[in-house]
């Protein structure tokens, strides 16, 4: 039974292999035609090239689908085919697929009989399928012939039929007598293929003056009325480039990264000059609108920074990210860590908005750390741009500036200024752990924080002369109900200095109640009023925080604690003293002894002399200008003057590369002058003026000659100066 099963499997494999080969040949026939069309006219006929691409894609899909269908062929289908093809199997080939243990006695006998008949009817390596291969081979042969015919067709045959109005070139050098018999350009098409980084398709120019992308390929396709002896393209008056002939059609392709001037020559006849300008690839632009270039995160604010920016490029962005550097520590112990942070850029796009929030705590930052970051972007070509560096700093409240101005001799312990921050940290910790603490422990810890807040308030109160609690609190005294609002009475022997006056009606005795300021909180301070008001405000916030801590409301106390800390920092910064730096005061200079004396006795004339001949710039242009002056005065030209104008024209072309549009008219008028000389006709007067202006503009400005003041070279110059003075 195993041999029979192996025979069925072999028949199935042979069928899939043979049928799959025929399907592959059919798909290849279709793909060959599409590939030939795509290869031949991929630039000239974009629509036809697109249809060819779809044809190739359809062939591939057809092959994939047929292969998937072949893989679904089962052994049951093979058995049914064998029953139809071989009657001796008695329609019982399906029994070979069943296990012997599942069959009854009669089925077992029939299974053995069918296995014997199968081995006898189908020997090893014999095919049982007769596929029709001839139509497939015939279709493949026809496809090969069609593809070869397409490849042999002229490249511009289809493109010329799809183009719009052909371009026209001007040939001023062509004499009128031979214009009818000379070789002329019937049709010219200029195909521009932008580089891959632009993502643009090929297009046809509408005029001979071109403006193409940097790195684009320009293809000239020229058709003439009869075969030309020579058809060349001249760039920047350089070596002529021949166009490749194809019957009466000529083609030339060239890649451009720099601007140029060009013209065509047909059998020695030159066309007018035309420009080829380059559109440069701009670098990406990055505009960051948020945050500011320097941002400080105050204590208690969320330690996050939001970045909003706009990235753009003329052709498309390839990648963009952000580089962040975290600085930890101070002085020589500072450490830097650089990280690359994704801003969510993906795919190719021209504009990409950035809206990202960075959690500084996830970067491992804490109080006093700094973050430096910048955004960078790359375009599809070679452009790269990075933004300015932005700074983000988390305020460090542990740093205390010099407090000499604030204390006026009192040297406070630095822990006093760290205590308020520590109270804030302990309060936040208590709020976070509230759910895990019992009520008694929670209230005890809150009351202890209230005691700490009270002690800190008393310490700061000493700077305002508050040695006692009589003037402490939001209203300047102890709340009602605890001590009452009783006036403090002074009497002899209470430790205060109470002067006694012999005359109670004297001025001193009358003013004494109003000048009684010993140990009063409002007077026992050396602060300015503005600083004193901020410090009293901080003490008031501490009082409010203490009240809520003692009443077991730490969440309500936290805002007052933050505000107290911020006001203390403002007091600290507002009372800083700045001392002017002392600089070096140089001694006065002595009056120069020889100044303005006119003593030149020790001045020696240099003995070394060198003669340097100045190089004359644009010599042919200068000679051509002299020739123009002679023509304006009525002189007769000769055929030898053409060589002079050609040399001057090459100098003008070299200078015109930087500004092609500025000197294009002059180049064309110069070509007209040369044509007039060759045709022995009168020179174009307007062309003479245009060319003269262009040549004069090329010449460098003349160096002024030294001249004694009050004198002129001629009488005419003297009269001119007198007219200016009047």
C-alpha positions as CSV (number, residue, x, y, z in Angstrom):
1,X,0.0,0.0,0.0
2,X,2.9,2.4,0.7
3,X,4.2,2.0,-2.8
4,X,0.8,2.9,-4.2
5,X,0.6,6.0,-2.0
6,X,4.1,7.1,-3.1
7,X,2.9,6.7,-6.7
8,X,0.0,9.0,-6.2
9,X,2.2,11.6,-4.5
10,X,4.7,11.5,-7.4
11,X,1.9,12.0,-9.9
12,X,0.7,15.0,-7.9
13,X,4.2,16.6,-7.8
14,X,4.7,16.0,-11.6
15,X,1.4,17.7,-12.3
16,X,2.1,20.8,-10.2
17,X,5.6,21.1,-11.7
18,X,4.4,20.8,-15.3
19,X,1.4,23.1,-14.9
20,X,3.4,25.7,-12.9
21,X,6.1,25.8,-15.7
22,X,3.4,26.6,-18.3
23,X,1.9,29.3,-16.1
24,X,5.4,30.8,-15.6
25,X,6.0,30.9,-19.4
26,X,2.7,32.7,-19.9
27,X,3.5,35.3,-17.3
28,X,6.9,35.8,-18.8
29,X,5.5,36.4,-22.3
30,X,3.3,39.3,-20.9
31,X,6.1,40.7,-18.8
32,X,8.6,40.8,-21.7
33,X,6.3,43.1,-23.7
34,X,5.7,45.4,-20.7
35,X,9.4,45.5,-19.9
36,X,10.3,46.4,-23.4
37,X,7.8,49.3,-23.5
38,X,9.0,50.5,-20.1
39,X,12.6,50.4,-21.0
40,X,12.1,52.2,-24.3
41,X,9.7,55.0,-23.4
42,X,9.9,55.4,-19.7
43,X,10.7,59.1,-20.0
44,X,9.1,60.2,-23.2
45,X,5.7,58.7,-22.6
46,X,4.8,58.5,-18.9
47,X,1.3,57.2,-19.5
48,X,2.5,54.4,-21.7
49,X,5.2,53.6,-19.2
50,X,2.7,53.4,-16.5
51,X,0.5,51.0,-18.4
52,X,3.6,48.9,-19.1
53,X,4.4,48.8,-15.4
54,X,0.8,47.7,-14.6
55,X,1.2,44.9,-17.2
56,X,4.3,43.6,-15.5
57,X,2.6,43.8,-12.1
58,X,-0.4,41.9,-13.5
59,X,1.8,39.1,-14.8
60,X,3.4,38.7,-11.4
61,X,0.0,38.6,-9.7
62,X,-1.2,36.0,-12.2
63,X,1.8,33.8,-11.6
64,X,1.3,34.1,-7.8
65,X,-2.4,33.3,-8.0
66,X,-1.9,30.2,-10.3
67,X,0.8,28.9,-8.0
68,X,-1.4,29.2,-5.0
69,X,-4.2,27.3,-6.9
70,X,-1.8,24.5,-7.8
71,X,-0.7,24.0,-4.3
72,X,-4.4,23.3,-3.4
73,X,-4.5,20.1,-5.6
74,X,-5.1,17.1,-3.3
75,X,-4.5,13.4,-3.7
76,X,-8.3,12.8,-3.9
77,X,-8.3,14.8,-7.2
78,X,-5.4,12.7,-8.5
79,X,-7.3,9.5,-7.6
80,X,-10.5,10.7,-9.5
81,X,-8.4,11.6,-12.5
82,X,-6.8,8.1,-12.5
83,X,-10.3,6.5,-12.3
84,X,-11.4,8.5,-15.4
85,X,-8.1,7.7,-17.3
86,X,-7.6,4.0,-16.4
87,X,-10.8,1.7,-16.5
88,X,-8.8,-1.2,-15.0
89,X,-8.7,0.6,-11.7
90,X,-12.5,0.0,-11.5
91,X,-13.2,3.4,-9.9
92,X,-11.5,2.3,-6.7
93,X,-8.3,4.4,-6.6
94,X,-9.7,6.3,-3.5
95,X,-9.2,3.1,-1.5
96,X,-5.5,3.6,-1.8
97,X,-5.8,6.7,0.4
98,X,-7.5,4.9,3.3
99,X,-5.8,2.9,6.1
100,X,-6.2,-0.9,5.8
101,X,-7.4,-1.2,9.4
102,X,-10.4,0.9,8.6
103,X,-11.6,-1.3,5.7
104,X,-13.7,-4.4,5.8
105,X,-12.7,-7.7,4.2
106,X,-14.2,-6.9,0.7
107,X,-12.6,-3.5,0.7
108,X,-9.2,-4.9,1.6
109,X,-9.3,-7.4,-1.3
110,X,-10.3,-4.6,-3.7
111,X,-7.5,-2.3,-2.3
112,X,-4.9,-5.0,-3.0
113,X,-6.3,-5.5,-6.5
114,X,-6.2,-1.8,-7.3
115,X,-2.7,-1.4,-6.0
116,X,-1.5,-4.2,-8.3
117,X,-3.3,-2.7,-11.3
118,X,-1.9,0.8,-10.6
119,X,1.7,-0.5,-10.5
120,X,1.1,-2.3,-13.8
121,X,-0.7,0.6,-15.5
122,X,1.6,3.4,-14.5
123,X,5.3,2.4,-14.4
124,X,7.9,4.5,-12.6
125,X,8.6,8.0,-14.1
126,X,5.7,7.8,-16.5
127,X,3.5,10.9,-16.8
128,X,-0.2,10.5,-16.7
129,X,-1.1,14.1,-17.7
130,X,-1.0,15.3,-21.2
131,X,-0.8,19.1,-21.1
132,X,-1.2,21.4,-24.1
133,X,2.2,23.1,-24.3
134,X,2.1,24.3,-27.9
135,X,-0.1,27.4,-27.3
136,X,2.1,28.5,-24.4
137,X,5.3,28.2,-26.4
138,X,3.7,30.0,-29.4
139,X,2.6,32.9,-27.2
140,X,6.1,33.2,-25.7
141,X,7.7,33.3,-29.1
142,X,5.4,36.0,-30.3
143,X,6.1,38.0,-27.1
144,X,9.9,37.8,-27.7
145,X,9.5,39.0,-31.3
146,X,7.3,41.9,-30.2
147,X,9.8,42.9,-27.4
148,X,12.6,42.8,-29.9
149,X,10.7,45.0,-32.3
150,X,10.0,47.6,-29.6
151,X,13.6,47.7,-28.7
152,X,14.5,48.3,-32.4
153,X,12.1,51.3,-32.7
154,X,13.5,54.9,-32.6
155,X,13.5,56.3,-29.1
156,X,11.5,59.4,-30.1
157,X,8.9,57.8,-32.3
158,X,6.2,57.6,-29.6
159,X,7.4,60.6,-27.6
160,X,7.2,62.9,-30.5
161,X,3.6,62.0,-31.1
162,X,2.7,62.8,-27.5
163,X,4.6,66.1,-27.1
164,X,3.0,69.5,-27.4
165,X,4.2,72.3,-29.7
166,X,7.8,71.8,-30.6
167,X,10.4,74.4,-29.5
168,X,11.9,76.8,-32.0
169,X,15.5,78.0,-32.0
170,X,16.8,81.1,-33.7
171,X,19.8,80.9,-36.1
172,X,20.9,84.5,-36.8
173,X,24.1,83.2,-38.5
174,X,22.2,81.5,-41.4
175,X,22.5,83.6,-44.6
176,X,19.2,84.4,-46.3
177,X,20.4,83.2,-49.7
178,X,21.0,79.6,-48.4
179,X,18.1,79.5,-45.8
180,X,15.9,77.4,-48.1
181,X,18.6,74.8,-49.0
182,X,20.4,74.6,-45.6
183,X,19.8,71.9,-43.1
184,X,17.3,73.1,-40.6
185,X,15.8,71.9,-37.4
186,X,12.2,70.8,-37.8
187,X,11.5,69.7,-34.3
188,X,13.3,69.9,-31.0
189,X,12.2,68.4,-27.6
190,X,14.0,69.0,-24.4
191,X,13.3,66.3,-21.7
192,X,14.2,67.1,-18.1
193,X,14.6,64.3,-15.7
194,X,14.8,65.6,-12.1
195,X,17.1,63.7,-9.7
196,X,15.7,61.0,-7.5
197,X,15.8,63.2,-4.3
198,X,13.1,65.5,-5.7
199,X,10.6,62.7,-6.2
200,X,9.4,64.3,-9.4
201,X,8.7,62.7,-12.8
202,X,10.4,63.6,-16.1
203,X,8.8,66.5,-18.0
204,X,9.3,68.4,-21.2
205,X,10.6,72.0,-21.3
206,X,8.3,74.7,-22.8
207,X,11.1,77.0,-23.9
208,X,14.8,76.7,-24.7
209,X,15.8,78.9,-21.7
210,X,15.9,76.2,-19.0
211,X,15.6,76.2,-15.2
212,X,16.2,72.7,-13.9
213,X,16.8,71.1,-10.5
214,X,20.4,70.6,-9.3
215,X,21.7,67.3,-10.6
216,X,18.9,67.0,-13.2
217,X,19.5,65.2,-16.5
218,X,18.7,67.2,-19.6
219,X,18.1,65.4,-22.9
220,X,17.9,67.2,-26.3
221,X,16.1,65.4,-29.1
222,X,16.5,67.1,-32.4
223,X,14.9,66.3,-35.8
224,X,16.2,67.8,-39.0
225,X,14.8,68.0,-42.5
226,X,17.7,66.1,-43.9
227,X,20.8,64.4,-42.4
228,X,23.2,67.0,-41.0
229,X,27.0,66.8,-41.5
230,X,27.5,67.9,-37.8
231,X,25.1,68.8,-35.1
232,X,26.7,69.9,-31.8
233,X,25.8,71.4,-28.5
234,X,28.3,74.1,-27.1
235,X,28.3,74.7,-23.4
236,X,29.9,77.9,-22.0
237,X,31.9,78.4,-25.2
238,X,33.7,75.2,-24.5
239,X,34.4,72.1,-26.5
240,X,31.4,71.2,-28.7
241,X,29.5,68.0,-27.7
242,X,28.2,66.0,-30.7
243,X,24.6,64.8,-30.7
244,X,24.3,61.1,-31.4
245,X,22.6,60.5,-34.8
246,X,19.7,58.1,-35.3
247,X,18.6,58.5,-39.0
248,X,17.4,62.1,-39.1
249,X,17.0,62.3,-35.2
250,X,19.8,63.4,-32.9
251,X,20.0,63.0,-29.1
252,X,22.3,64.1,-26.3
253,X,21.9,63.7,-22.5
254,X,23.9,65.5,-19.9
255,X,23.8,66.0,-16.1
256,X,23.9,69.5,-14.7
257,X,24.9,70.8,-11.3
258,X,26.2,74.3,-12.4
259,X,24.5,77.0,-14.5
260,X,25.5,77.3,-18.1
261,X,25.0,79.1,-21.4
262,X,24.4,76.9,-24.5
263,X,23.8,77.0,-28.2
264,X,23.4,74.5,-31.0
265,X,25.5,74.4,-34.2
266,X,24.1,72.8,-37.4
267,X,26.8,72.4,-40.0
268,X,28.7,75.3,-38.6
269,X,25.6,77.6,-38.3
270,X,25.2,78.8,-34.7
271,X,21.9,79.3,-32.9
272,X,21.2,82.1,-30.4
273,X,22.4,81.7,-26.8
274,X,20.1,80.2,-24.2
275,X,20.4,80.0,-20.5
276,X,20.4,76.9,-18.2
277,X,19.8,78.0,-14.6
278,X,20.0,75.6,-11.6
279,X,17.5,75.4,-8.8
280,X,19.6,74.6,-5.8
281,X,18.5,72.1,-3.2
282,X,17.7,74.0,0.0
283,X,18.6,72.7,3.4
284,X,15.8,71.8,5.8
285,X,14.4,74.6,7.9
286,X,13.7,74.2,11.6
287,X,11.5,76.7,13.5
288,X,11.1,76.1,17.3
289,X,8.3,78.1,18.8
290,X,8.4,76.6,22.3
291,X,10.2,76.6,24.8
292,X,12.2,79.8,25.0
293,X,16.0,79.4,24.4
294,X,16.5,79.5,28.2
295,X,13.9,78.0,30.5
296,X,14.0,77.6,34.3
297,X,11.7,75.2,36.0
298,X,10.9,76.6,39.5
299,X,10.7,74.5,42.5
300,X,7.2,72.9,42.7
301,X,6.4,73.2,39.0
302,X,6.0,70.1,36.9
303,X,9.4,68.9,35.7
304,X,8.4,68.6,32.1
305,X,9.3,70.6,29.0
306,X,7.1,70.8,25.9
307,X,8.8,71.2,22.5
308,X,6.8,72.6,19.6
309,X,8.6,73.0,16.2
310,X,8.0,73.0,12.5
311,X,10.3,71.1,10.2
312,X,10.1,71.6,6.4
313,X,12.1,71.0,3.2
314,X,11.6,71.9,-0.4
315,X,11.6,68.3,-1.7
316,X,11.2,66.2,1.4
317,X,12.7,65.2,4.8
318,X,14.4,61.9,5.2
319,X,15.0,61.8,9.0
320,X,14.8,64.1,12.0
321,X,15.5,63.6,15.7
322,X,16.6,65.5,18.8
323,X,19.9,65.3,20.7
324,X,19.7,66.0,24.4
325,X,22.6,66.4,26.8
326,X,22.0,66.2,30.6
327,X,24.5,68.0,32.9
328,X,24.7,66.9,36.5
329,X,26.9,68.2,39.3
330,X,28.9,71.4,39.6
331,X,32.5,72.4,39.2
332,X,35.0,69.8,38.4
333,X,32.5,67.0,39.3
334,X,30.1,67.9,36.5
335,X,29.1,64.9,34.4
336,X,27.5,64.9,30.9
337,X,25.3,62.3,29.3
338,X,24.0,62.5,25.7
339,X,20.9,60.8,24.5
340,X,19.1,60.7,21.1
341,X,15.4,61.3,21.5
342,X,12.9,60.4,18.8
343,X,10.4,63.1,17.9
344,X,8.0,60.7,16.1
345,X,9.3,61.3,12.5
346,X,8.5,58.6,10.0
347,X,8.2,58.3,6.2
348,X,9.0,60.9,3.6
349,X,7.3,64.3,4.0
350,X,7.9,67.9,3.2
351,X,6.5,69.3,6.5
352,X,6.5,67.7,9.9
353,X,5.1,69.4,13.0
354,X,6.8,68.5,16.3
355,X,4.8,68.5,19.5
356,X,6.6,66.4,22.2
357,X,6.7,66.6,26.0
358,X,9.8,65.4,27.7
359,X,9.7,64.2,31.3
360,X,12.9,65.4,32.9
361,X,12.6,62.9,35.7
362,X,12.7,60.0,33.2
363,X,16.0,61.4,32.0
364,X,17.4,61.1,35.5
365,X,17.3,64.9,36.2
366,X,16.9,66.4,39.6
367,X,17.2,69.8,41.3
368,X,20.1,71.9,39.9
369,X,20.5,69.7,36.7
370,X,20.6,71.2,33.3
371,X,19.4,70.0,29.9
372,X,20.8,71.1,26.6
373,X,19.0,70.0,23.4
374,X,18.8,70.7,19.7
375,X,16.8,69.4,16.8
376,X,18.4,68.2,13.6
377,X,17.0,67.2,10.3
378,X,18.2,65.6,7.0
379,X,16.6,66.0,3.6
380,X,16.5,63.5,0.7
381,X,19.7,64.8,-0.8
382,X,22.6,66.0,1.2
383,X,21.1,68.8,3.1
384,X,21.5,68.9,6.9
385,X,20.3,71.5,9.4
386,X,20.4,71.7,13.2
387,X,18.7,74.2,15.4
388,X,20.2,76.5,18.0
389,X,20.9,74.9,21.4
390,X,18.2,75.4,24.0
391,X,18.7,75.3,27.8
392,X,16.4,73.9,30.4
393,X,17.4,74.2,34.1
394,X,15.6,72.9,37.2
395,X,15.9,75.4,40.0
396,X,18.1,74.3,42.8
397,X,16.9,75.9,46.1
398,X,19.8,74.5,48.1
399,X,22.2,77.2,46.7
400,X,22.4,80.2,48.8
401,X,24.0,83.4,47.6
402,X,25.9,85.8,49.9
403,X,23.4,87.2,52.4
404,X,25.7,89.9,53.9
405,X,23.3,92.7,52.7
406,X,20.3,90.9,54.1
407,X,21.7,90.2,57.6
408,X,23.8,93.3,58.1
409,X,26.2,91.5,60.3
410,X,24.0,88.5,61.2
411,X,25.4,85.3,59.8
412,X,22.5,82.9,59.4
413,X,23.2,79.2,59.2
414,X,22.6,77.9,55.7
415,X,20.4,75.1,57.0
416,X,17.7,77.7,57.8
417,X,17.3,78.3,54.1
418,X,17.2,74.6,53.3
419,X,14.7,73.9,56.1
420,X,11.7,75.2,54.1
421,X,12.5,73.0,51.2
422,X,12.9,70.0,53.6
423,X,9.5,70.8,55.1
424,X,8.1,70.7,51.6
425,X,9.7,67.4,50.8
426,X,8.5,65.9,54.1
427,X,5.0,67.2,53.5
428,X,4.9,65.6,50.0
429,X,6.2,62.3,51.5
430,X,3.5,62.4,54.2
431,X,0.7,63.0,51.6
432,X,2.1,60.1,49.4
433,X,2.2,57.7,52.4
434,X,-1.1,58.8,54.0
435,X,-3.0,55.7,52.8
436,X,-0.5,53.3,54.4
437,X,-0.4,55.1,57.8
438,X,-2.7,54.9,60.7
439,X,-4.6,58.0,61.7
440,X,-2.6,58.4,64.9
441,X,0.8,58.2,63.1
442,X,-0.5,60.5,60.4
443,X,-1.6,63.2,62.8
444,X,1.6,62.9,64.8
445,X,3.8,63.4,61.8
446,X,1.7,66.3,60.6
447,X,1.9,68.0,64.0
448,X,5.7,67.5,64.0
449,X,5.9,69.2,60.7
450,X,3.8,72.1,62.1
451,X,6.3,72.4,65.0
452,X,9.2,72.5,62.5
453,X,7.4,75.2,60.5
454,X,7.0,77.2,63.7
455,X,10.6,77.0,64.6
456,X,11.7,78.0,61.2
457,X,9.2,81.0,61.3
458,X,10.7,82.1,64.6
459,X,14.2,81.9,63.2
460,X,13.3,84.1,60.3
461,X,11.4,86.4,62.6
462,X,14.6,87.4,64.4
463,X,15.6,89.2,61.2
464,X,12.6,91.5,61.7
465,X,13.2,91.9,65.4
466,X,10.5,89.3,66.4
467,X,12.2,87.7,69.4
468,X,8.8,86.7,70.7
469,X,5.5,85.6,69.2
470,X,3.7,88.8,70.0
471,X,4.0,90.1,66.4
472,X,3.9,86.9,64.5
473,X,1.1,85.8,62.4
474,X,-1.0,86.9,59.4
475,X,-2.3,89.9,61.3
476,X,0.9,90.8,63.1
477,X,-0.2,89.3,66.4
478,X,-1.5,86.2,68.1
479,X,-4.9,85.1,67.0
480,X,-7.8,86.1,69.1
481,X,-9.0,83.6,71.6
482,X,-5.5,82.5,72.7
483,X,-4.0,85.5,74.3
484,X,-6.4,88.3,73.5
485,X,-5.5,91.8,72.3
486,X,-4.2,93.4,75.4
487,X,-2.1,96.4,75.2
488,X,1.4,96.0,76.6
489,X,1.9,98.3,79.6
490,X,5.4,99.6,80.6
491,X,6.3,100.5,84.1
492,X,9.4,101.3,86.0
493,X,11.5,98.3,86.6
494,X,10.3,96.2,83.8
495,X,13.7,96.2,82.2
496,X,13.1,99.0,79.8
497,X,14.6,102.4,79.8
498,X,11.8,104.8,80.7
499,X,13.3,108.3,81.0
500,X,11.8,110.7,83.6
501,X,11.3,114.3,82.8
502,X,11.3,117.1,85.3
503,X,9.0,119.2,83.2
504,X,6.1,117.0,82.0
505,X,5.0,119.8,79.7
506,X,8.4,120.0,77.8
507,X,8.6,119.0,74.1
508,X,10.7,115.9,75.0
509,X,8.0,114.6,77.4
510,X,5.2,115.2,74.9
511,X,7.0,113.4,72.0
512,X,8.4,110.6,74.2
513,X,5.3,108.3,73.8
514,X,5.6,108.5,70.1
515,X,9.4,107.9,70.0
516,X,9.2,104.9,72.3
517,X,10.7,102.2,69.9
518,X,13.0,100.1,71.9
519,X,12.7,96.3,71.0
520,X,9.7,96.9,68.8
521,X,9.5,94.5,65.9
522,X,8.7,97.1,63.3
523,X,11.7,99.3,64.2
524,X,14.4,96.7,65.1
525,X,15.4,96.0,61.5
526,X,17.8,97.4,59.0
527,X,15.9,96.2,55.9
528,X,14.5,98.4,53.2
529,X,10.7,98.6,53.1
530,X,10.4,96.4,50.0
531,X,12.6,93.7,51.4
532,X,10.9,93.9,54.8
533,X,7.5,93.5,53.1
534,X,8.5,90.3,51.2
535,X,10.0,88.8,54.4
536,X,6.9,89.6,56.4
537,X,4.9,88.0,53.6
538,X,7.0,84.8,53.8
539,X,6.4,84.7,57.5
540,X,2.7,85.0,56.9
541,X,2.7,82.1,54.5
542,X,4.6,80.0,57.1
543,X,1.9,80.9,59.6
544,X,-0.8,79.6,57.2
545,X,1.2,76.4,56.5
546,X,1.7,75.8,60.2
547,X,-2.0,76.2,61.0
548,X,-2.9,73.5,58.4
549,X,-0.2,71.2,59.4
550,X,-1.2,71.3,63.0
551,X,-4.9,70.7,62.0
552,X,-3.8,67.6,60.0
553,X,-4.4,69.1,56.5
554,X,-1.0,68.7,54.8
555,X,-2.5,69.0,51.2
556,X,-3.9,72.4,52.0
557,X,-0.5,73.5,53.6
558,X,1.6,72.6,50.6
559,X,0.7,75.7,48.4
560,X,1.6,78.0,51.3
561,X,4.9,76.2,51.8
562,X,5.8,76.6,48.1
563,X,4.9,80.3,48.2
564,X,6.9,80.9,51.3
565,X,10.0,79.3,49.7
566,X,9.6,81.4,46.5
567,X,9.3,84.6,48.5
568,X,12.4,83.7,50.5
569,X,14.3,83.3,47.2
570,X,13.1,86.6,46.0
571,X,14.3,88.3,49.2
572,X,17.7,86.5,48.7
573,X,18.1,87.7,45.1
574,X,16.8,91.3,45.7
575,X,19.3,92.0,48.4
576,X,22.4,90.9,46.6
577,X,25.2,93.5,46.6
578,X,27.2,94.2,43.5
579,X,30.7,95.8,43.8
580,X,32.3,97.5,40.8
581,X,35.5,95.9,39.7
582,X,38.6,97.9,40.0
583,X,40.7,98.1,36.8
584,X,44.2,99.0,36.1
585,X,44.8,102.7,36.0
586,X,47.8,103.3,33.7
587,X,50.2,106.1,34.4
588,X,49.8,109.2,32.2
589,X,51.9,109.2,29.0
590,X,54.6,111.8,28.6
591,X,54.1,114.3,25.8
592,X,55.9,112.8,22.7
593,X,59.1,114.7,22.2
594,X,59.3,114.4,18.5
595,X,55.7,114.6,17.6
596,X,54.9,117.1,14.8
597,X,58.5,118.2,14.6
598,X,58.9,117.1,11.0
599,X,62.3,115.5,11.6
600,X,62.9,112.9,8.8
601,X,66.6,112.6,9.2
602,X,66.4,109.0,10.3
603,X,64.0,107.9,7.6
604,X,65.8,106.0,4.9
605,X,64.6,105.2,1.4
606,X,64.4,101.4,0.8
607,X,67.0,100.2,-1.5
608,X,65.2,97.1,-2.7
609,X,63.0,97.7,-5.7
610,X,60.9,95.3,-7.7
611,X,59.0,96.0,-10.8
612,X,55.6,94.2,-11.0
613,X,53.8,94.2,-14.2
614,X,50.1,94.4,-13.7
615,X,48.2,91.7,-15.5
616,X,45.6,93.1,-17.9
617,X,42.2,91.6,-17.3
618,X,39.9,90.8,-20.2
619,X,42.4,91.8,-23.0
620,X,40.2,90.7,-25.8
621,X,37.3,92.7,-24.4
622,X,39.4,95.8,-24.4
623,X,40.4,95.2,-28.0
624,X,36.8,94.6,-28.9
625,X,35.7,97.9,-27.3
626,X,38.3,99.8,-29.4
627,X,36.9,98.0,-32.5
628,X,33.4,99.2,-31.4
629,X,34.6,102.8,-31.2
630,X,36.0,102.6,-34.7
631,X,32.7,101.3,-36.0
632,X,30.8,104.1,-34.4
633,X,33.1,106.6,-36.1
634,X,32.4,105.0,-39.5
635,X,35.3,102.6,-39.9
636,X,34.9,99.6,-42.3
637,X,35.0,96.1,-40.8
638,X,36.7,93.1,-42.3
639,X,36.2,89.3,-42.0
640,X,39.2,89.1,-39.7
641,X,37.2,91.0,-37.1
642,X,35.0,87.9,-36.5
643,X,37.8,86.2,-34.7
644,X,38.2,89.2,-32.4
645,X,34.5,89.2,-31.5
646,X,34.6,85.4,-31.0
647,X,37.4,85.8,-28.4
648,X,35.7,88.7,-26.7
649,X,32.4,86.7,-26.7
650,X,34.1,83.8,-24.9
651,X,35.3,86.2,-22.2
652,X,31.8,87.5,-21.9
653,X,30.4,84.0,-21.6
654,X,32.8,83.1,-18.8
655,X,31.7,86.2,-16.8
656,X,28.0,85.5,-17.6
657,X,28.0,82.1,-15.9
658,X,27.3,83.7,-12.5
659,X,24.4,85.8,-14.0
660,X,23.1,84.1,-17.1
661,X,20.0,86.3,-17.5
662,X,21.9,89.6,-17.2
663,X,24.1,89.1,-20.3
664,X,21.9,86.9,-22.4
665,X,20.7,89.7,-24.6
666,X,24.3,90.9,-25.1
667,X,25.4,87.4,-26.1
668,X,22.6,87.2,-28.7
669,X,23.3,90.6,-30.1
670,X,27.0,89.7,-30.4
671,X,25.9,86.7,-32.4
672,X,23.9,89.0,-34.6
673,X,26.9,91.3,-35.2
674,X,29.0,88.3,-36.2
675,X,26.2,87.2,-38.6
676,X,26.1,90.7,-40.1
677,X,29.9,90.6,-40.8
678,X,29.6,87.1,-42.3
679,X,26.7,88.3,-44.6
680,X,28.6,91.5,-45.4
681,X,25.7,93.7,-44.4
682,X,25.3,96.8,-42.2
683,X,25.8,96.3,-38.5
684,X,22.9,96.4,-36.1
685,X,23.2,99.7,-34.3
686,X,21.1,98.6,-31.3
687,X,23.3,95.5,-31.0
688,X,26.4,97.7,-30.9
689,X,25.1,99.6,-28.0
690,X,24.0,96.5,-26.0
691,X,27.3,94.7,-26.5
692,X,29.3,97.8,-25.6
693,X,27.3,98.3,-22.4
694,X,27.9,94.6,-21.4
695,X,31.7,94.8,-22.1
696,X,32.1,98.1,-20.2
697,X,30.3,96.6,-17.2
698,X,32.7,93.6,-17.2
699,X,35.8,95.9,-17.0
700,X,37.0,96.6,-13.5
701,X,36.8,100.2,-12.3
702,X,39.9,102.3,-13.2
703,X,42.2,103.2,-10.3
704,X,42.2,106.8,-9.4
705,X,45.4,108.7,-10.2
706,X,47.0,110.9,-7.5
707,X,46.6,114.6,-8.2
708,X,47.7,117.7,-6.4
709,X,44.9,119.4,-4.6
710,X,43.7,122.5,-6.4
711,X,44.9,121.5,-9.8
712,X,43.3,119.7,-12.7
713,X,44.7,118.0,-15.8
714,X,43.0,120.3,-18.3
715,X,41.1,123.5,-18.7
716,X,37.9,121.5,-19.3
717,X,38.3,119.8,-16.0
718,X,38.8,123.1,-14.3
719,X,35.6,124.5,-15.7
720,X,33.8,121.4,-14.7
721,X,34.9,121.8,-11.0
722,X,33.8,125.5,-11.1
723,X,30.4,124.5,-12.3
724,X,30.1,122.0,-9.5
725,X,31.0,124.7,-6.9
726,X,28.4,127.1,-8.3
